[in-house]
Amino acid sequence: MRAFVITGPFQGEVVDVEPPVPGPGEVIVRVERAGICGTDAEFFTGEMAYLHDGQARYPLRIGHEWCGVVTALGAGVSREWLGRRVTGDTMLGCQTCHRCLSGRQHLCADRFEIGIRYGRPGALAEFLPVPVFALHVLPDEVGPTLGALVEPGGNALRAVRAAQVGAGDRLLILGPGTIGLLAAMFAAAEGAEVHLLGLSTGFARSLGFACHTEVPDLPFDAVIDASNAARLPALAVERVEPGGRVVFIGLAGEPSLVDTRVIALKDLRVTGVLSASGGLAGAIERYASGAVDPAPLVAATIGLDDVAGALTAGRDPDQPPKIHIDPSDQTDWEST
């Protein structure tokens, strides 16, 4: 089968690899659609921290935002899965440790991460092996575009849940990237008044959100930091109202400094969010009902042959933030 493989910094190409064979408890998914995100870009540039601490190494196959159809079953998997449209969790815990057994398999010390950690192959390929315990069924209302947005949506939904916002609450989101915009959509669906802060907010403004390049002089019941700026976590703690909630889901390239005295003296609730685990089902439900429609976030759908070019080009902050890949498409992106 064809798969996109990164062999070194700024070195990636489509190659023919052996198609996967399902192991016990696994299925094979024919990938309909996959997304690329900031993590994938960092693998391509060589900046990703996992490359420097031994949790990942080249060559690697990226892609952890995906959906597709189950085409083959491993031993012990019910035949009911065959032919189902699915997406799945990125985090694959061992299923036997205390964290996994207590419902926190995304924190398992020995977890694999699809397309990210310990060599688990990703979805920028025609077929993908996935443990059946990680699967989520997609209803007909959630087509390929929305299906490949479930994983980032699960992250954003967990952040909004931690922010505990609803009707009458005012939320500030730092960073109008994919996660920040999805969080804005989920929070708005709950009735919250949403404000976005970023250096460039043209696209976010086109979606109808209140956007700012400086923090407005307003009281905020909660702040979600979905940025990659090391200075913004301190700003989040500073600008939230006493008794408010601060959620950290963005990751900076260097340590962030936060004065814990401010957290204590303002009696804040501060939460970190790792992964979409626990938010996938909720994201699917909201997409299926139409409460949240993230389709405008996708700028283009391309084939595997154009992935390297897309990763090299980076993102235009005034355009939709997401690029999707259809592994079956072999047309030239620039000619369409």
C-alpha positions in Angstrom: 0.0 0.0 0.0 1.0 3.7 -0.3 2.0 5.6 2.8 3.6 8.9 3.6 6.9 8.3 5.5 9.2 10.9 7.1 12.8 9.8 7.1 14.4 12.9 8.5 13.9 16.7 9.1 12.1 18.1 6.0 12.4 14.7 4.3 9.2 12.9 3.5 7.8 11.0 0.6 5.1 8.5 -0.4 6.5 4.9 -0.5 5.1 1.4 -1.1 5.0 -0.5 2.2 3.6 -3.8 3.3 -0.1 -3.5 4.1 -0.9 -4.2 7.8 -2.2 -7.5 9.0 -4.6 -7.4 12.0 -3.3 -8.9 15.2 -5.5 -10.3 18.0 -8.0 -7.7 19.1 -7.2 -5.5 16.1 -9.0 -4.3 13.0 -7.7 -2.9 9.7 -9.3 0.4 8.7 -9.3 1.7 5.1 -8.6 5.3 5.7 -11.2 7.7 4.2 -9.8 10.9 5.4 -6.9 12.1 7.7 -5.8 15.4 9.1 -2.4 16.9 9.7 -1.8 19.1 12.7 1.0 21.0 14.5 2.4 17.8 16.0 2.8 16.3 12.5 4.5 19.5 11.3 7.0 19.3 14.3 7.8 15.7 13.3 8.5 16.9 9.8 10.8 19.8 10.9 12.5 17.7 13.5 11.3 19.9 16.4 9.0 17.4 18.1 10.2 16.6 21.6 9.6 12.9 21.3 12.4 12.8 18.6 14.8 14.0 21.2 13.9 11.9 24.2 13.6 8.5 22.5 9.8 8.2 22.3 9.9 8.5 18.5 12.5 8.1 15.8 12.8 8.2 12.0 11.5 6.7 9.8 8.0 7.3 11.0 4.4 7.4 9.6 2.4 10.3 11.0 -1.4 10.9 11.1 -3.6 10.6 14.2 -6.7 12.4 13.1 -8.6 10.0 10.9 -11.7 8.1 9.9 -12.4 5.1 7.7 -14.1 1.8 7.2 -13.2 -1.5 8.9 -12.1 -4.0 6.2 -10.4 -6.8 8.2 -10.6 -8.3 11.6 -8.1 -9.9 13.9 -8.6 -12.9 16.2 -11.2 -12.3 18.9 -12.9 -9.3 17.1 -16.7 -9.5 16.6 -17.8 -9.7 12.9 -20.2 -6.8 13.7 -17.2 -4.4 13.2 -16.8 -5.4 9.6 -17.8 -2.6 7.2 -18.4 -0.1 10.0 -17.3 3.5 9.6 -15.2 4.4 12.6 -12.7 6.8 14.1 -10.5 6.1 17.1 -8.5 7.2 20.1 -4.8 8.1 19.5 -3.8 6.9 22.9 -3.4 3.1 23.2 -2.8 2.1 26.8 -1.6 -1.3 27.9 -5.1 -2.1 29.3 -3.6 -3.8 32.4 -2.0 -1.1 34.6 -3.8 0.9 37.3 -4.2 4.0 35.1 -5.8 2.0 32.2 -8.1 0.1 34.6 -9.2 3.3 36.2 -10.3 4.8 32.9 -7.1 6.9 32.3 -5.5 4.8 29.6 -4.4 8.0 27.9 -1.9 8.5 30.8 -0.5 4.9 30.6 3.3 5.0 31.0 3.6 2.3 28.3 1.0 3.7 25.9 1.5 3.8 22.2 0.2 6.8 20.3 -1.0 6.3 16.7 1.3 8.1 14.3 3.3 9.6 17.2 4.8 7.4 19.9 6.9 4.2 19.9 6.6 3.5 16.2 2.8 3.0 16.0 2.0 3.7 12.3 -0.2 6.6 11.5 -3.1 7.3 9.2 -1.4 8.9 6.3 -1.7 5.6 4.4 -4.3 3.6 2.6 -4.8 1.3 5.6 -4.4 1.6 9.4 -4.3 -1.1 12.1 -6.2 -0.1 15.2 -7.0 -2.0 18.5 -10.8 -2.6 18.7 -10.9 -1.0 22.2 -9.9 2.3 20.7 -12.7 2.5 18.1 -15.7 4.8 18.0 -18.5 4.2 15.5 -19.5 7.1 13.3 -23.1 7.7 12.4 -24.2 8.6 8.9 -24.4 12.3 9.8 -20.7 12.4 10.4 -19.1 12.1 7.0 -15.4 11.9 6.1 -14.6 15.6 6.8 -16.3 15.6 10.2 -15.0 12.2 11.0 -11.4 13.3 10.6 -12.2 16.3 12.9 -13.4 14.1 15.8 -9.9 13.7 17.4 -9.1 17.5 17.5 -12.7 18.0 18.5 -12.3 15.6 21.5 -9.4 17.7 22.7 -11.3 20.9 22.4 -14.4 19.5 24.1 -12.4 18.3 27.1 -10.9 21.8 27.4 -14.4 23.4 27.3 -15.7 20.9 29.9 -12.8 21.7 32.2 -13.6 25.4 31.7 -17.2 24.7 32.9 -18.8 27.4 30.8 -22.4 27.8 29.9 -25.1 30.4 29.4 -24.1 33.7 31.0 -20.4 32.8 31.2 -17.7 34.7 29.4 -14.8 32.7 28.0 -11.4 33.9 26.7 -9.5 31.5 24.3 -5.9 32.2 23.7 -4.9 31.0 20.2 -7.2 30.9 17.2 -5.8 27.7 15.8 -7.7 24.5 15.2 -8.1 23.6 18.9 -8.9 27.2 19.9 -11.5 27.5 17.2 -13.1 24.1 18.0 -13.2 25.1 21.7 -14.9 28.3 20.7 -17.5 26.4 18.7 -18.2 23.9 21.6 -18.4 26.7 24.1 -20.7 28.8 21.9 -23.0 25.8 21.6 -23.2 25.7 25.4 -24.4 29.4 25.4 -21.1 31.0 26.5 -19.9 34.4 25.3 -16.6 33.6 23.5 -13.7 35.9 22.8 -10.6 34.8 20.9 -7.1 36.4 21.3 -4.4 36.0 18.6 -1.9 37.8 16.5 -4.0 37.2 13.4 -7.7 36.6 13.8 -9.2 37.2 10.3 -10.5 33.7 9.8 -11.8 33.4 13.4 -13.7 36.7 12.8 -15.2 35.3 9.7 -16.8 32.6 11.8 -18.6 35.3 13.9 -16.5 35.2 17.0 -15.4 38.3 18.9 -11.7 38.5 18.2 -8.9 40.6 19.7 -5.2 41.2 19.3 -5.0 42.5 22.9 -7.0 41.3 25.9 -10.2 43.4 26.2 -11.0 45.0 29.5 -13.7 42.5 30.5 -14.1 40.0 33.3 -13.6 36.4 32.2 -15.1 33.5 34.0 -12.7 31.1 32.3 -9.6 31.2 30.1 -8.4 28.4 27.8 -4.8 28.6 26.6 -4.7 26.9 23.3 -1.6 28.7 22.1 2.1 27.8 21.8 3.4 31.0 23.4 5.3 30.6 26.6 4.2 34.0 28.0 0.4 33.3 27.7 -0.1 30.8 30.6 0.8 33.6 33.0 -1.6 36.0 31.2 -4.4 33.4 31.5 -3.9 33.2 35.3 -3.7 37.0 35.5 -6.8 37.8 33.5 -9.3 35.2 34.7 -11.7 36.3 37.4 -11.1 35.2 41.1 -12.7 31.8 41.5 -12.5 31.2 37.8 -11.2 28.3 35.7 -8.0 28.2 33.6 -7.4 25.4 31.2 -4.0 24.6 29.6 -4.1 22.6 26.4 -1.5 24.4 24.3 2.2 23.5 24.4 5.0 26.0 24.1 8.4 25.2 22.8 10.0 26.3 26.1 8.9 26.3 29.8 6.2 28.7 30.8 6.4 30.6 34.0 3.3 30.9 36.2 3.2 32.5 39.6 1.4 29.9 41.8 0.8 32.6 44.4 -1.7 34.2 42.0 -3.5 30.8 41.5 -3.8 30.4 45.3 -4.8 33.9 46.2 -7.4 34.0 43.4 -8.7 30.5 44.4 -8.5 29.3 40.8 -9.2 25.9 39.4 -6.4 25.1 36.9 -6.6 22.0 34.6 -4.3 20.5 32.0 -5.7 18.6 29.1 -3.8 15.8 27.3 -5.4 14.1 24.4 -9.0 13.6 23.1 -9.6 10.5 25.2 -12.8 11.0 27.0 -14.0 13.6 24.6 -14.4 11.6 21.4 -17.9 10.3 22.0 -19.1 13.8 22.9 -17.6 15.4 19.8 -19.2 12.8 17.6 -22.6 13.4 19.3 -22.4 17.2 18.8 -21.3 16.9 15.2 -24.1 14.4 14.4 -26.7 16.6 16.0 -25.5 19.7 14.1 -24.9 21.6 17.4 -21.3 22.1 16.1 -20.2 22.1 12.5 -16.4 22.2 12.2 -16.4 21.7 8.4 -15.4 25.4 7.7 -12.1 24.7 9.4 -10.8 22.6 6.5 -9.0 24.6 3.8 -8.4 21.8 1.4 -8.4 18.0 0.9 -5.3 16.7 -0.9 -3.6 13.4 -1.8 -0.7 11.7 -0.1 1.7 13.0 -2.8 1.1 16.6 -1.7 1.6 16.1 2.0 5.3 17.1 2.0 4.4 20.3 0.2 1.6 21.1 2.7 3.9 20.5 5.7 6.6 22.7 4.2 4.2 25.5 3.3 2.9 25.8 6.9 -0.4 27.6 7.7 -1.7 31.0 6.6 -3.3 32.3 9.8 -6.0 34.2 7.8 -7.2 30.9 6.1 -8.9 27.8 7.5 -6.3 26.0 9.6 -6.9 22.4 8.6 -5.5 20.3 5.7 -7.1 16.9 5.1 -5.7 14.0 3.2 -7.6 11.5 1.1 -5.2 8.6 0.7 -7.1 7.3 -2.4 -6.6 10.6 -4.2 -3.6 10.7 -6.5 -4.5 14.0 -8.3 -2.2 17.0 -8.2 -3.3 19.5 -5.5 -2.0 22.5 -7.5 -3.9 21.5 -10.6 -7.3 21.2 -8.9 
